[in-house]
């Protein structure tokens, strides 16, 4: 027993020699098979955990190579413990740089050549011992540093990708988690419209579902700005209750904050959409309205408002920018301001009348203590305390009577006092609001930029037409518009493409079948006496036209802006109608008082270098049609403004000649506000021959044109505006021969 103890140092040396030999053989075998690909993750992990030393062409170790002194032997046990702790970290081993591969112990342990290792008898018996002895080998530091680059690269696919780092502040993460849950499962609860729902989901996910309007539970400046704009919706003629604002002060939990965030986003999108396009679609009002659509893009609204320095101003930008709209907004504020003050009541009394100075009698000014109150009631600021019923007061009373559908006498009588004292203020507010609503239907850019933002705007209730350029009025004239009912002039936005001098009047089918054919039943020669040509096609349809000339119903000039309603602007031989205050007499087209001036103004805008004048236009009058085409079409906007601010800054109210105001006020006050933005499909005007319409015997037909009754001829629209331009061929090339 003592002999064994005395020979312990020799036994240890033998064990160390065996371990070194085993490691050498293992390393050599691994290097020999290094070019074999690993097919499983387990094999790749073993390669990473067990380092491979580089083979060396040196003789195998002998017992004489292991000369341990007492100091080395005494230090061996703690070194073994240290190596055990080190080897249990595969990650550290795998990432150790390969540079320090030559350790201090490497030269001390000569490694065998591959041939020698393959004949070593101890190699097959050492694998079971190797795991226990590996921590004791001082060669471990050099071995740990020696893995080759391919082994490290092979491990990469087996490692999991790092988790995505959230950009959400830690204080907002609970709210973001709740927002993600709500948008994933219940987004339809907050966003009714599919486009807005998709935009909101994408926008929130793009910011890792961080709340938009709060940070750490407190409202941001953007959130405060949006809320302020929504609460002030009434100043834009909108209804603030349509855009509910959540109570963020009461939202103290992540669930409440997330829900409040989505509700404010929804209200903000609703406001932007209705501010730009209106609370009701124009098709809800009438079938004879056609304006271009200009809906908001929810994604653009979200990006614009949330990134703006002033979110309130950015959201306000979706309201109409036109000057006439902004002026109505100011007047709406003034009207509502009057409602907060004392109501002025005019007392009953004698009839007040102003008599102007004439050759036979001097001016008569009646005096009455009620006059100052009357001045205040009618908005007369000049000589506010004057008690005389002068020309200014009389004219204001006359305008009031005209707008109130009273006989416009300018006298203050009992009937006028009764209407003045009635709560007409609410009616004026409603009138202003529906006019602001109609401005939302119009395009934000009324003109064309290449022509200095030039455009034509016609106001039906005011019976006026204006040409605008560079933001200012260039020219204006009176017009005659369509009769109320089926002949009402439609509201539309189109582009004027050309002017026709000496036009032929192609009678609209509605007039043919509703007026002229019944007249022919009474008198078969009536059309001949009127100078009209009658033609009939094979299918029985009838066409009536009037050749150019002074007596032509279109006069000498027609202004063409093709549209589905088949209306246009033109001259007229009936000049006397322009002297009337109300001028709704046509079948839908618009008659212009001074067409030669109108034509020269438009041509000078479209062709600025050709110097057109009214005289030059008139010199073209004759019996042949002449088309003057615009290189760049000029926009034409037909509007219905019963309330507008004049050049003097006064609010003007016009008669609701077509009943559009009444219809819109009724719709806005109804309970079906959710459906008002939907498009209503209307049947289009029919121009086919009514059933049972026959021509009486004795009617004379034209002998030429239209085929003399044997050809269908061009359509009414082609006769009116010319044949359409044929489309370019698709998918083939044409050669000119």
C-alpha positions in Angstrom: 0.0 0.0 0.0 2.8 2.3 0.9 4.5 1.4 -2.4 1.5 2.5 -4.3 1.4 5.8 -2.5 5.1 6.3 -3.0 4.7 5.7 -6.8 1.6 8.1 -7.0 3.6 10.7 -8.8 4.7 8.2 -11.4 1.1 7.1 -11.8 -0.1 10.6 -12.4 2.5 11.1 -15.1 1.3 8.0 -16.9 -2.3 9.2 -16.7 -1.4 12.6 -18.1 0.5 11.0 -21.0 -2.5 8.9 -21.8 -4.8 12.0 -21.8 -2.4 13.9 -24.0 -2.3 11.0 -26.4 -6.2 10.8 -26.5 -6.5 14.5 -27.2 -4.0 14.3 -30.0 -5.8 11.4 -31.6 -9.2 13.1 -31.3 -7.9 16.3 -32.8 -6.2 14.5 -35.6 -9.4 12.6 -36.5 -11.4 15.8 -36.4 -9.0 17.5 -38.7 -9.1 14.5 -41.1 -12.9 14.7 -41.2 -13.1 18.5 -41.2 -14.2 18.6 -44.8 -17.3 16.5 -44.0 -20.5 18.6 -43.8 -22.5 18.5 -40.6 -26.1 17.9 -41.3 -27.7 18.3 -37.9 -27.8 21.0 -35.3 -26.5 18.6 -32.7 -23.4 17.9 -34.6 -22.8 21.6 -35.2 -23.2 22.3 -31.5 -20.7 19.5 -30.6 -18.2 21.1 -33.1 -18.6 24.5 -31.4 -18.3 23.0 -27.8 -15.2 20.8 -28.5 -12.3 22.8 -29.8 -9.9 21.3 -32.4 -6.1 21.8 -32.0 -3.9 22.2 -35.0 -1.9 19.0 -35.8 1.9 19.3 -35.5 4.5 17.1 -37.2 6.4 16.2 -34.0 7.3 12.8 -32.4 4.9 11.4 -29.8 5.4 12.3 -26.2 7.5 10.1 -23.9 7.6 9.8 -20.1 10.7 12.0 -20.0 8.7 14.9 -21.4 6.6 15.1 -18.2 8.9 16.4 -15.5 6.8 17.8 -12.7 8.4 19.4 -9.7 6.8 19.6 -6.3 5.5 23.1 -6.9 3.7 22.2 -10.1 2.2 19.1 -8.5 1.0 21.1 -5.5 -0.6 23.7 -7.8 -2.4 21.1 -10.0 -5.6 20.7 -8.0 -6.7 24.3 -8.0 -5.8 24.6 -11.7 -8.1 21.6 -12.4 -11.0 23.4 -10.6 -10.4 26.6 -12.6 -10.4 24.8 -15.9 -13.6 23.0 -15.0 -15.3 26.3 -14.4 -14.0 27.7 -17.6 -14.8 24.8 -19.9 -18.5 24.9 -18.8 -19.0 28.1 -20.9 -19.4 27.0 -24.5 -20.4 30.5 -25.6 -17.1 31.9 -24.4 -15.2 29.1 -26.2 -17.0 29.6 -29.5 -16.4 33.3 -29.6 -12.7 33.3 -28.6 -10.5 34.8 -31.3 -8.2 32.4 -33.1 -5.1 34.6 -32.9 -3.7 33.3 -29.6 -3.6 29.7 -30.7 0.1 29.2 -29.7 0.0 28.8 -25.9 2.9 28.4 -23.6 2.1 24.7 -23.2 1.9 23.9 -26.9 5.7 23.2 -27.4 5.8 21.2 -24.2 3.4 18.6 -25.6 4.6 17.3 -28.9 1.7 16.1 -30.9 1.9 13.0 -33.1 1.5 12.9 -36.8 -1.8 11.6 -38.2 -0.1 8.3 -39.1 1.2 7.8 -35.6 -2.1 8.6 -34.1 -4.0 6.1 -36.2 -1.7 3.3 -34.9 -1.9 4.3 -31.2 -3.4 1.3 -29.3 -4.8 3.5 -26.5 -7.0 5.5 -28.9 -10.1 3.2 -28.9 -10.1 2.9 -25.1 -9.8 6.5 -24.1 -13.1 8.1 -25.2 -14.8 7.0 -21.9 -12.0 8.6 -19.9 -11.6 11.7 -21.9 -14.6 13.6 -20.5 -13.3 13.2 -16.9 -9.8 14.1 -17.8 -10.4 17.0 -20.2 -10.7 19.6 -17.5 -7.3 18.6 -16.0 -5.3 19.2 -19.2 -3.3 22.4 -19.0 -3.6 22.5 -22.8 -7.2 23.7 -22.6 -6.4 27.5 -23.0 -4.7 26.9 -26.3 -7.3 24.4 -27.4 -10.1 26.8 -26.5 -8.7 29.5 -28.7 -8.1 27.2 -31.7 -11.6 26.7 -33.4 -11.4 27.4 -37.0 -13.6 30.0 -38.7 -15.8 27.4 -40.6 -16.9 25.9 -37.3 -18.0 29.3 -35.9 -19.9 30.1 -39.1 -21.7 26.8 -39.1 -23.2 27.5 -35.7 -24.9 30.8 -36.8 -28.0 29.2 -38.4 -28.7 27.3 -35.2 -28.9 30.4 -33.0 -32.3 32.2 -32.7 -32.6 35.8 -34.1 -32.5 38.5 -31.5 -35.8 39.8 -30.3 -37.0 43.1 -31.9 -36.3 46.0 -29.7 -39.5 48.1 -29.1 -39.4 51.8 -29.8 -42.2 52.5 -27.4 -41.2 54.3 -24.1 -41.5 51.9 -21.1 -44.2 54.1 -19.6 -46.3 53.8 -22.8 -45.8 50.1 -23.4 -48.9 48.9 -21.4 -51.0 51.3 -23.5 -49.3 50.1 -26.7 -50.1 46.5 -25.8 -53.7 47.3 -25.3 -53.9 49.3 -28.5 -52.5 46.3 -30.4 -55.2 44.1 -28.9 -58.0 46.5 -29.7 -56.9 47.1 -33.3 -56.4 43.4 -33.9 -59.8 42.3 -32.6 -62.1 45.3 -32.3 -61.0 48.0 -34.8 -64.4 48.1 -36.5 -65.8 49.4 -33.2 -63.9 52.6 -33.6 -63.6 53.0 -37.4 -66.8 52.5 -39.5 -65.1 53.0 -42.8 -62.9 50.3 -44.3 -60.3 52.7 -45.7 -59.9 54.5 -42.4 -59.8 51.3 -40.4 -57.0 50.0 -42.7 -55.1 53.3 -42.5 -55.3 53.4 -38.7 -54.2 49.8 -38.3 -51.2 50.4 -40.5 -50.3 53.7 -38.9 -50.4 52.3 -35.3 -48.5 49.1 -36.2 -45.8 51.3 -37.9 -45.1 52.9 -34.6 -45.2 49.7 -32.6 -48.7 50.7 -31.4 -47.4 53.6 -29.3 -50.3 55.9 -28.5 -50.6 58.9 -30.8 -52.1 61.6 -28.5 -50.5 60.8 -25.1 -47.1 60.3 -23.6 -46.8 58.7 -20.2 -50.5 59.2 -19.7 -50.5 62.9 -20.5 -51.9 64.6 -23.5 -49.3 65.8 -26.1 -49.4 69.2 -27.7 -50.7 67.6 -30.9 -53.5 65.9 -28.9 -54.5 69.2 -27.3 -54.5 70.9 -30.7 -56.7 68.3 -32.3 -59.2 68.5 -29.4 -59.3 72.3 -29.6 -60.1 72.1 -33.3 -62.8 69.5 -32.9 -64.5 71.5 -30.1 -64.5 74.5 -32.4 -66.2 72.7 -35.3 -69.2 74.9 -35.1 -67.2 77.9 -36.3 -66.8 76.1 -39.6 -70.5 75.4 -39.9 -70.1 71.8 -38.7 -71.6 70.1 -35.7 -69.2 69.6 -32.9 -71.3 66.7 -31.5 -70.4 64.7 -34.7 -66.8 64.6 -33.5 -66.9 63.4 -29.8 -63.8 64.1 -27.7 -62.9 61.4 -25.1 -62.1 62.4 -21.5 -58.4 61.9 -21.2 -58.3 63.2 -17.7 -60.5 60.3 -16.5 -58.4 57.8 -18.5 -56.1 56.5 -15.8 -55.6 52.9 -16.9 -53.9 51.5 -20.0 -57.2 50.2 -21.2 -58.9 53.6 -20.9 -56.0 55.4 -22.5 -55.9 53.1 -25.4 -59.6 53.4 -26.0 -59.4 57.2 -25.7 -56.6 57.3 -28.2 -58.6 55.4 -30.8 -61.7 57.5 -30.3 -59.8 60.7 -30.8 -58.2 59.3 -33.9 -61.6 58.3 -35.3 -63.1 61.8 -34.6 -60.1 63.5 -36.2 -60.5 61.4 -39.4 -64.3 62.2 -39.4 -63.6 65.9 -39.1 -61.0 66.0 -41.9 -63.2 64.0 -44.2 -66.3 66.1 -43.7 -64.4 69.4 -43.6 -63.1 68.6 -47.1 -66.0 66.9 -48.8 -69.0 68.0 -46.7 -71.4 66.3 -44.3 -73.7 65.3 -47.1 -73.0 64.2 -50.6 -74.4 66.4 -53.2 -76.4 63.6 -54.7 -78.5 63.6 -51.5 -79.9 67.0 -52.6 -80.7 66.8 -56.2 -80.2 64.8 -59.4 -79.0 67.9 -61.3 -75.7 68.3 -59.4 -72.4 67.0 -60.6 -69.1 68.0 -58.9 -65.8 66.2 -59.0 -65.1 64.0 -56.0 -62.1 64.9 -53.8 -62.2 62.6 -50.8 -59.5 62.6 -48.1 -56.8 60.0 -47.9 -56.9 58.7 -44.3 -53.2 57.7 -44.3 -52.3 61.2 -45.5 -54.5 62.8 -42.8 -52.8 60.7 -40.1 -49.3 61.5 -41.3 -50.0 65.2 -41.9 -51.7 66.0 -38.6 -49.5 63.9 -36.3 -46.2 65.3 -37.9 -47.3 68.9 -38.0 -45.9 71.5 -35.6 -49.4 72.8 -35.1 -51.9 69.9 -35.3 -54.9 72.3 -35.0 -53.8 74.3 -38.0 -53.1 71.2 -40.0 -56.5 69.8 -39.3 -58.1 73.2 -40.1 -56.4 73.0 -43.5 -59.0 70.5 -44.7 -61.7 73.2 -44.7 -62.2 75.2 -48.0 -59.5 77.8 -48.5 -61.6 80.0 -50.9 -62.0 83.7 -49.9 -65.8 83.5 -50.2 -65.9 80.6 -47.8 -63.7 82.4 -45.3 -65.9 85.5 -45.5 -69.0 83.4 -44.8 -67.2 82.0 -41.7 -66.7 85.5 -40.3 -70.3 86.4 -40.9 -71.4 83.2 -39.2 -69.4 84.2 -36.1 -71.0 87.7 -36.2 -74.5 86.3 -36.5 -73.9 84.0 -33.5 -72.4 86.9 -31.6 -75.6 88.8 -32.1 -77.5 86.0 -30.6 -75.6 86.3 -27.3 -76.6 90.0 -27.0 -79.9 91.7 -26.4 -82.5 91.2 -29.0 -83.6 94.5 -30.7 -87.4 94.8 -31.1 -88.9 97.5 -33.3 -92.0 99.0 -31.7 -95.2 99.4 -33.7 -96.0 102.9 -35.0 -96.8 104.9 -38.1 -95.6 103.9 -41.5 -92.2 105.4 -42.3 -91.5 106.4 -45.9 -88.7 108.2 -47.7 -89.6 110.5 -50.5 -86.6 111.5 -52.7 -86.1 114.9 -54.2 -87.7 115.5 -57.6 -88.4 118.5 -59.8 -91.9 118.8 -58.4 -91.2 118.3 -54.7 -88.2 118.4 -52.3 -86.8 115.5 -50.4 -89.0 114.4 -47.5 -87.3 112.9 -44.4 -89.6 111.5 -41.7 -88.3 111.5 -38.2 -89.1 108.8 -35.6 -87.4 107.6 -32.4 -87.5 104.0 -33.7 -85.0 104.8 -36.5 -81.8 104.4 -34.4 -83.0 100.9 -33.3 -83.9 100.2 -37.0 -80.4 101.2 -38.1 -78.9 98.8 -35.5 -81.3 96.0 -36.5 -80.4 96.3 -40.2 -76.7 96.7 -39.5 -76.4 100.4 -40.6 -73.4 101.9 -38.8 -73.4 105.2 -40.5 -75.2 107.9 -38.4 -76.2 105.3 -35.9 -78.1 107.8 -33.7 -79.8 109.7 -36.5 -83.6 109.6 -36.1 -84.3 110.5 -39.7 -85.7 107.9 -42.1 -83.4 108.8 -44.9 -82.4 107.2 -48.2 -79.9 104.8 -46.6 -82.5 103.4 -44.1 -85.1 103.1 -46.8 -82.8 101.2 -49.1 -81.8 98.8 -46.3 -85.5 98.2 -45.6 -86.2 97.5 -49.3 -83.4 94.9 -49.4 -84.7 93.3 -46.3 -88.2 93.1 -47.7 -86.8 91.6 -51.0 -84.9 88.9 -49.1 -87.9 88.2 -46.8 -90.2 87.7 -49.8 -92.1 90.9 -49.0 -93.1 93.6 -51.4 -90.0 95.7 -51.8 -91.4 99.2 -51.2 -88.7 100.6 -48.9 -91.5 101.7 -46.4 -91.5 100.5 -42.8 -95.0 99.2 -42.4 -96.7 96.8 -39.9 -95.9 93.7 -42.0 -92.3 94.6 -42.3 -92.0 95.3 -38.5 -93.5 91.9 -37.8 -91.0 90.1 -40.0 -88.1 92.2 -38.7 -89.0 91.2 -35.1 -89.4 87.5 -35.9 -86.4 85.2 -35.1 -85.0 85.4 -38.6 -81.5 85.2 -37.1 -81.7 81.4 -36.9 -82.8 81.3 -40.6 -79.8 83.4 -41.6 -77.5 81.2 -39.7 -78.9 78.1 -41.4 -78.6 79.8 -44.8 -75.0 80.6 -44.2 -74.2 77.1 -42.9 -75.7 75.3 -46.0 -73.8 77.7 -48.3 -70.6 76.9 -46.4 -71.5 73.2 -46.9 -71.9 73.7 -50.7 -68.4 75.2 -50.8 -67.0 71.9 -49.6 -68.4 70.2 -52.8 -66.2 72.4 -55.0 -62.7 71.6 -55.9 -60.0 73.3 -53.8 -58.4 74.7 -57.0 -61.2 76.4 -58.9 -58.9 77.6 -61.7 -56.0 76.4 -63.8 -52.5 77.4 -62.7 -51.1 77.7 -66.2 -53.5 80.6 -66.9 -53.0 82.5 -63.7 -55.6 80.4 -61.8 -58.3 81.7 -64.2 -61.8 80.3 -64.0 -65.5 81.3 -64.5 -67.9 81.2 -61.6 -71.7 81.6 -62.0 -74.0 82.2 -59.1 -77.6 81.1 -60.0 -79.6 82.8 -57.2 -77.7 86.1 -57.8 -78.0 85.7 -61.6 -74.4 86.9 -62.1 -71.3 85.5 -63.9 -67.7 86.4 -63.0 -64.4 85.8 -64.6 -61.6 85.4 -62.1 -57.8 85.5 -62.5 -54.9 85.9 -60.0 -57.5 85.8 -57.2 -59.3 88.9 -58.5 -62.4 89.6 -60.5 -61.5 90.3 -64.2 -65.0 90.8 -65.6 -68.7 90.3 -64.6 -72.1 90.3 -66.3 -75.7 89.4 -65.7 -77.2 86.1 -66.7 -80.5 84.4 -67.2 -80.8 80.9 -65.7 -83.2 78.0 -65.8 -86.8 78.1 -64.5 -87.4 76.4 -61.2 -88.5 72.7 -61.5 -87.5 70.5 -64.4 -85.6 73.3 -66.2 -83.4 74.3 -63.2 -79.8 75.0 -64.2 -77.6 72.2 -62.9 -74.7 72.7 -60.5 -71.5 71.5 -62.0 -67.8 72.0 -62.6 -66.5 71.5 -66.2 -64.0 73.0 -68.5 -64.8 75.4 -71.4 -63.0 74.0 -74.5 -64.1 76.3 -77.3 -66.4 79.1 -78.4 -68.8 78.8 -81.4 -69.6 82.0 -83.3 -72.8 81.8 -85.4 -74.0 78.6 -83.7 -76.8 76.3 -84.9 -79.4 75.7 -82.3 -80.0 71.9 -82.0 -83.2 71.8 -80.0 -82.9 69.5 -77.0 -85.1 66.4 -77.2 -86.9 67.4 -74.0 -88.1 70.6 -75.7 -88.9 68.7 -78.9 -91.2 66.1 -77.3 -92.6 68.2 -74.5 -93.2 71.4 -76.4 -92.7 71.4 -80.2 -94.5 68.1 -81.0 -97.6 69.1 -79.1 -97.5 72.5 -80.9 -97.3 70.6 -84.3 -100.5 68.8 -83.4 -102.2 72.1 -83.2 -100.4 73.8 -86.2 -98.3 71.6 -88.6 -96.6 74.8 -90.0 -95.5 76.4 -86.7 -91.9 75.3 -87.1 -91.6 76.6 -90.6 -92.9 80.0 -89.4 -90.4 80.0 -86.6 -87.5 79.3 -89.0 -86.8 75.8 -87.6 -85.8 72.7 -89.6 -87.5 69.4 -88.9 -85.8 66.0 -89.7 -86.8 62.5 -88.9 -84.7 59.3 -88.9 -85.6 55.7 -89.8 -86.3 54.9 -86.2 -88.8 57.7 -86.0 -86.7 60.0 -83.8 -87.1 63.7 -84.6 -84.4 66.3 -84.8 -85.2 70.1 -84.9 -82.6 72.7 -85.5 -82.4 76.4 -86.2 -79.7 77.8 -88.6 -77.3 80.6 -87.6 -78.6 84.1 -87.7 -79.9 87.1 -85.6 -83.1 85.3 -84.7 -81.3 82.2 -83.5 -82.3 81.2 -80.0 -78.6 81.0 -79.1 -77.9 84.4 -80.5 -74.4 84.9 -82.1 -72.2 83.0 -79.6 -72.2 79.7 -77.7 -69.8 78.9 -75.0 -69.1 75.2 -74.9 -68.2 73.1 -71.8 -69.5 69.6 -72.6 -71.4 68.0 -69.7 -73.9 65.2 -69.1 -76.7 67.8 -68.7 -76.3 69.2 -72.2 -76.3 72.8 -71.0 -74.1 75.7 -72.1 -73.8 79.5 -72.0 -74.9 81.6 -75.0 -76.1 84.8 -76.4 -79.9 85.5 -76.7 -82.1 87.8 -78.9 -84.3 88.4 -75.8 -82.2 91.2 -74.2 -85.0 92.7 -72.2 -84.9 89.9 -69.6 -81.6 91.2 -68.3 -83.4 94.2 -66.8 -85.4 92.1 -64.4 -84.2 91.5 -60.9 -85.1 87.8 -61.0 -84.0 86.1 -64.2 -84.9 82.4 -64.0 -86.5 82.0 -67.5 -84.5 79.5 -69.5 -84.8 75.8 -70.1 -81.6 75.2 -68.1 -78.9 76.9 -70.3 -77.4 80.3 -69.2 -77.9 83.4 -71.3 -75.1 86.0 -71.1 -75.9 89.7 -71.3 -72.7 90.8 -73.2 -71.4 87.7 -75.0 -69.0 89.6 -77.3 -67.2 91.0 -74.2 -67.3 87.7 -72.5 -65.7 86.0 -75.5 -62.9 88.5 -75.8 -62.1 88.2 -72.1 -61.9 84.4 -72.3 -59.9 84.4 -75.5 -57.4 86.9 -74.1 -56.9 84.6 -71.1 -56.5 81.5 -73.3 -54.6 83.2 -76.1 -52.9 86.2 -74.5 -50.9 87.1 -77.6 -53.7 87.4 -80.1 -55.4 90.6 -78.7 -59.0 89.7 -79.0 -61.6 92.5 -78.8 -65.4 92.6 -78.8 -65.2 94.4 -82.2 -63.1 91.5 -83.6 -65.7 89.0 -82.3 -68.6 90.9 -83.9 -66.8 91.1 -87.2 -67.1 87.3 -87.4 -70.9 87.3 -87.3 -72.4 85.6 -90.3 -74.2 82.5 -91.5 -71.4 79.9 -91.0 -70.3 78.3 -87.7 -66.8 79.2 -86.5 -65.2 77.4 -83.6 -62.5 79.2 -81.6 -60.7 76.5 -79.5 -58.8 77.1 -76.3 -55.3 75.6 -76.1 -55.9 75.2 -72.4 -59.5 74.7 -71.3 -60.9 77.2 -68.7 -62.8 75.8 -65.7 -66.4 76.8 -65.4 -68.1 76.4 -61.9 -71.9 76.7 -61.7 -72.7 77.4 -58.0 -75.8 78.1 -55.9 -74.9 80.9 -53.4 -77.9 82.2 -51.6 -75.5 83.8 -49.0 -72.3 85.6 -49.8 -70.3 88.7 -48.8 -70.2 91.5 -51.3 -67.3 93.8 -52.1 -68.3 96.2 -49.3 -68.1 93.4 -46.7 -71.9 93.0 -46.2 -73.7 89.7 -46.0 -76.0 89.3 -48.9 -79.0 86.9 -48.8 -80.7 85.8 -52.0 -84.0 84.0 -52.6 -83.8 80.2 -52.5 -85.1 80.0 -56.1 -84.6 76.2 -56.5 -85.3 75.2 -52.9 -81.8 73.8 -52.4 -81.4 75.6 -49.0 -84.7 74.2 -47.7 -83.7 70.7 -48.7 -80.3 70.8 -47.2 -81.5 72.4 -43.9 -84.0 69.6 -43.6 -81.4 66.9 -44.3 -78.9 68.3 -41.8 -81.5 68.5 -39.1 -82.6 64.9 -39.7 -81.4 62.0 -37.5 -79.8 60.1 -40.4 -76.5 61.9 -40.3 -74.6 58.6 -40.7 -76.0 58.1 -44.2 -75.6 61.6 -45.6 -72.2 60.9 -47.1 -73.5 58.0 -49.2 -73.9 58.5 -52.9 -77.5 58.5 -54.1 -78.0 57.0 -57.6 -80.3 59.1 -59.8 -81.8 58.1 -63.1 -80.1 60.1 -65.9 -82.2 62.4 -68.1 -83.7 60.5 -70.9 -83.5 61.8 -74.5 -85.3 59.0 -76.3 -88.5 59.4 -78.1 -91.5 59.0 -75.8 -93.9 56.2 -76.6 -96.9 57.2 -78.7 -95.4 60.4 -80.1 -96.4 60.7 -83.7 -96.2 63.6 -86.2 -99.4 64.9 -87.7 -100.0 64.8 -91.4 -98.9 67.9 -93.3 -95.7 68.4 -91.4 -92.9 69.5 -93.8 -89.5 67.9 -93.4 -86.1 69.3 -94.4 -84.9 67.9 -97.8 -81.3 67.7 -96.9 -79.2 67.0 -93.8 -80.0 64.3 -91.4 -80.6 62.0 -94.3 -84.0 63.4 -95.3 -85.6 60.9 -93.0 -83.5 58.0 -94.2 -80.5 58.2 -91.9 -80.2 58.1 -88.2 -77.6 61.0 -88.4 -75.4 62.2 -85.6 -76.6 62.1 -82.0 -77.9 65.1 -80.3 -74.7 65.4 -78.2 -72.6 65.2 -81.4 -74.7 67.9 -83.1 -74.3 70.0 -80.0 -70.6 69.8 -79.3 -69.2 68.1 -82.4 -68.3 64.4 -82.9 -66.0 62.9 -80.2 -62.3 62.4 -81.0 -61.7 58.7 -81.9 -59.6 56.9 -79.3 -56.0 56.0 -80.2 -55.6 52.4 -81.4 -54.5 50.0 -78.7 -52.0 47.2 -79.2 -51.2 47.8 -82.9 -49.3 50.3 -85.0 -50.6 52.1 -88.0 -48.5 53.1 -91.0 -49.3 56.0 -93.2 -49.3 55.1 -96.9 
